[in-house]
C-alpha cells in the first residue's frame, strides 16, 4: 500500500493557508510599524525640522532657515572632526578586515581548539563601548605612565588608541562573518585548483576571495559605518583631547570624532543646539551616502564574479 506524500511548498501555497495570512497580516504588522514610526520616523522628522530652528528646548523653537548649517560648515572643530573621523575609518577598515580575515582563515584550517579560539576572539564584542573605553584607558595610561605621558595628552597616542580599541572589539565579530563565507566555498573548486597546479596563494586570491565577496561586502559595510558612528569609546578613552589652539584663536579637540563633536556642540552650549542638530543631519547624510557608495561598489564585484 502506497503512503501519501505531501508537498510542503504546495501546501504552503494553498489558498486555505494564504487567505488568512493575507487577511490578518496588517494586524501583526501594525505594532511593529507603529513602534518604527514613534521610535524613528517622528524623531527623525522632528530633528530635521529643528536643524532649521534656534531652540533650547523643543517647545520654544523658532525658524531661522539655513543659519545653523552655515555655522556648522564654518566651525573649524567640525571640519577637523570630519577629517579625523575619515582617517580613523580608513585605517580601521583595513586593519580590522585584514586581521579578521586572517584569523578566520587560520581557524578554518582544521586546527585543534578552533571553537575555543572563536569564542575567545568573539567575546570582546559582547562588552559595551563605555566599559571598553575605561578598560583600555587604564591599560594605555598604565603603559604610557612609564614614559611620563597619558592617552589624553598626545594626539598620536589617542589616535592609535582608538584604532587598537576598535580592532580589539570588532575583529571577533567580523571573524564570524568571514568564517561563514569561507565554509561556503565549494570544496570541489579547491580540489580542481590543486589538480591544475595552483599553489595556496593563487587559490586564495583567485578562488577563495572572489567566492566570499558577499562576506567582504557585509564586513566592509559594518566596519565603515561603525567607524563613522563611533562615540562612546571616543568619549571615555580620551574625550577628544588634547586641546589644540588654532591660528585664528579657536580651540579644537585634536582626537574628537564627528559623533562626539555633535554631542559637545549640542550639550556644552545651550545656544548652539540648533547648530548641533544641523551637524547631526549632515552626519546622517554623510554616513548614509558613504555606506551606499561602498555597498554599491562591492556588490558590483560580486556580480562580476
C-alpha positions in Angstrom: 0.0 0.0 0.0 1.4 3.3 -1.1 1.7 6.1 1.5 0.6 9.5 0.5 3.3 12.2 0.5 2.5 15.8 0.9 4.4 18.5 -1.0 5.3 21.2 1.6 5.6 24.0 -0.9 2.2 23.3 -2.5 0.7 23.1 1.0 2.0 26.5 1.9 0.7 28.0 -1.3 -2.7 26.6 -0.8 -5.5 29.2 -0.7 -6.6 27.9 2.6 -3.3 28.9 4.1 -2.6 32.1 2.1 -6.1 33.6 2.6 -5.9 34.0 6.4 -2.3 35.3 6.2 -3.3 37.9 3.6 -6.3 38.9 5.6 -4.7 39.3 9.0 -1.1 40.3 8.2 -1.8 44.1 8.8 -2.9 43.2 12.3 0.5 41.6 13.0 2.4 44.3 11.1 0.8 47.3 12.8 2.5 47.1 16.2 6.0 46.9 14.6 5.2 49.7 12.1 3.8 51.9 14.9 6.9 51.4 17.0 9.1 52.2 14.0 7.1 55.4 13.3 7.2 56.5 17.0 10.8 55.5 17.6 12.4 56.5 14.3 10.3 58.4 11.7 8.9 61.0 14.1 12.2 61.8 15.9 14.0 62.0 12.5 11.5 64.4 11.0 11.4 66.4 14.2 15.2 66.6 14.2 15.3 67.7 10.6 12.9 70.5 11.4 14.8 71.6 14.5 18.0 71.8 12.4 16.4 74.9 10.8 15.5 76.4 14.1 17.0 78.2 17.1 16.0 76.5 20.3 17.0 75.5 23.8 14.0 73.1 24.2 11.9 71.6 21.5 8.9 73.6 22.7 10.4 77.1 22.0 11.9 76.5 18.6 11.9 79.5 16.2 12.6 79.1 12.5 15.9 80.7 11.3 16.5 78.9 8.0 19.9 77.7 6.9 21.9 79.7 9.5 22.6 76.5 11.6 24.1 74.8 8.5 26.3 77.8 7.7 27.6 77.8 11.2 28.3 74.1 11.0 30.3 74.5 7.9 32.2 77.4 9.3 33.0 75.5 12.5 36.7 74.6 12.4 36.2 71.9 15.0 33.5 70.2 12.9 35.7 70.2 9.8 38.6 68.8 11.7 36.4 66.1 13.3 35.3 65.1 9.8 38.9 64.8 8.6 40.0 62.9 11.7 37.0 60.5 11.5 37.7 59.8 7.9 41.3 59.0 8.7 40.3 56.7 11.6 37.6 55.0 9.4 40.1 54.2 6.5 42.8 52.8 8.8 40.4 50.8 10.9 38.7 49.5 7.8 41.9 48.0 6.6 43.2 46.8 9.9 40.0 45.2 11.2 39.1 43.4 7.9 42.7 42.1 7.2 43.1 40.8 10.7 39.6 39.3 10.9 40.0 37.5 7.6 43.5 36.2 8.6 42.1 34.9 11.9 39.0 33.3 10.2 41.2 31.7 7.5 43.5 30.2 10.2 40.6 28.9 12.2 39.1 27.1 9.2 42.3 25.2 8.5 41.2 22.4 10.9 43.5 23.4 13.9 42.8 21.9 17.3 40.7 24.0 19.6 39.3 26.2 16.9 35.9 26.5 18.6 37.6 27.8 21.8 39.5 30.4 19.8 36.4 31.5 18.0 34.7 32.1 21.4 37.7 33.9 22.8 38.0 36.2 19.8 34.3 37.0 19.8 34.0 37.8 23.5 35.2 41.4 23.3 32.3 42.2 21.0 29.9 41.4 24.0 31.5 44.2 26.1 29.9 47.7 25.9 31.8 50.6 24.5 31.8 52.6 27.7 33.4 49.7 29.6 35.9 49.0 26.9 36.9 52.7 26.9 37.6 52.6 30.7 39.5 49.3 30.4 41.7 50.5 27.6 42.2 53.9 29.1 43.6 52.3 32.2 45.8 49.9 30.1 47.2 52.7 28.0 47.8 55.1 30.9 49.5 52.3 32.8 51.9 51.7 29.9 52.4 55.3 29.0 52.9 56.5 32.6 56.4 54.9 32.4 57.3 57.4 29.8 55.6 60.3 31.7 52.7 60.6 29.3 49.0 59.8 29.1 46.5 58.8 26.4 44.7 62.2 26.8 48.0 64.2 26.4 49.0 63.0 22.9 47.2 63.2 19.6 49.3 60.3 18.2 48.6 58.0 21.2 44.9 59.0 21.2 44.6 58.1 17.5 46.3 54.7 17.7 44.5 54.0 21.0 41.2 54.3 19.2 42.4 52.1 16.4 43.5 49.4 18.8 40.3 49.6 20.8 38.1 49.3 17.7 40.1 46.4 16.3 40.1 44.5 19.6 36.3 44.9 19.8 35.3 44.3 16.2 37.7 41.7 14.8 35.9 38.8 16.5 32.5 39.8 15.1 33.9 40.2 11.5 35.7 36.9 12.0 32.4 35.1 12.4 31.1 36.5 9.2 34.3 35.6 7.3 34.2 32.1 8.7 30.7 31.6 7.4 31.8 32.8 4.0 34.9 30.5 4.0 32.9 27.5 5.0 30.6 28.1 2.0 33.4 27.9 -0.6 32.8 24.7 -2.6 35.4 22.0 -1.9 35.5 20.8 -5.4 36.7 24.2 -6.7 39.6 24.0 -4.3 40.4 20.4 -5.4 40.2 21.4 -9.0 42.6 24.3 -8.4 45.1 21.9 -6.7 44.9 19.5 -9.6 45.6 22.3 -12.0 48.7 23.1 -10.1 47.6 26.2 -8.2 49.5 26.9 -5.0 47.9 28.2 -1.8 48.3 31.9 -2.6 46.8 31.5 -6.1 43.9 29.5 -4.7 43.3 32.1 -2.0 43.4 35.1 -4.4 41.7 33.6 -7.4 39.0 31.3 -5.8 38.5 31.9 -2.1 38.4 35.7 -2.0 36.1 36.1 -5.1 33.8 33.5 -3.7 33.4 35.1 -0.3 32.8 38.6 -1.7 29.3 38.8 -0.1 31.0 38.4 3.3 33.6 41.1 2.4 30.7 43.4 1.4 29.0 42.9 4.7 32.1 43.3 6.8 33.3 46.4 4.9 29.9 48.0 5.3 29.7 47.3 9.0 33.3 48.4 9.7 32.9 51.6 7.8 29.6 52.6 9.4 30.7 51.6 12.9 33.9 53.7 12.5 32.0 56.8 11.4 29.4 56.4 14.2 32.0 55.8 16.9 31.0 57.8 20.0 31.2 56.1 23.4 34.7 54.8 23.1 36.0 58.2 21.9 34.1 59.9 24.8 35.6 57.6 27.5 39.0 56.9 26.2 40.3 60.5 25.7 37.2 62.8 25.4 38.7 64.2 22.2 41.7 65.6 24.0 44.3 67.1 23.9 43.1 70.6 23.1 44.8 72.5 20.2 44.9 76.3 19.8 44.4 77.3 16.2 45.9 80.4 14.5 42.5 82.1 14.4 42.2 81.8 18.2 39.7 78.9 18.2 40.3 75.8 20.3 39.6 72.3 18.9 39.9 68.8 20.3 42.5 67.1 18.2 41.1 63.5 18.7 37.4 64.4 18.5 35.4 62.4 16.1 32.2 63.5 14.4 29.7 62.0 16.8 31.5 63.4 19.8 31.7 66.8 18.2 28.0 66.8 17.6 27.4 65.8 21.3 29.7 68.6 22.6 28.1 71.2 20.3 24.6 70.3 21.5 25.2 69.9 25.2 28.1 72.2 26.2 26.3 75.3 24.9 22.5 75.6 25.1 22.6 78.4 22.5 24.2 76.2 19.9 21.7 73.3 20.0 20.3 74.2 16.6 23.9 74.0 15.1 24.4 70.7 16.8 21.1 69.4 15.3 22.2 70.6 11.8 25.5 68.8 12.3 23.5 65.6 13.2 21.5 65.9 9.9 24.7 66.4 7.9 26.3 63.4 9.8 23.3 61.2 8.8 23.5 62.2 5.1 27.3 61.7 5.1 27.2 58.2 6.7 24.3 57.1 4.5 26.0 58.3 1.3 29.3 56.7 2.1 27.6 53.4 3.1 25.5 53.3 -0.1 28.5 54.1 -2.3 30.6 51.4 -0.6 27.8 48.8 -0.7 27.1 49.5 -4.4 30.8 49.3 -5.3 31.4 45.9 -3.6 28.1 44.5 -4.8 29.2 45.1 -8.4 32.3 43.0 -7.8 30.0 40.2 -6.5 28.1 40.3 -9.8 31.3 40.2 -11.9 32.5 37.1 -10.1 
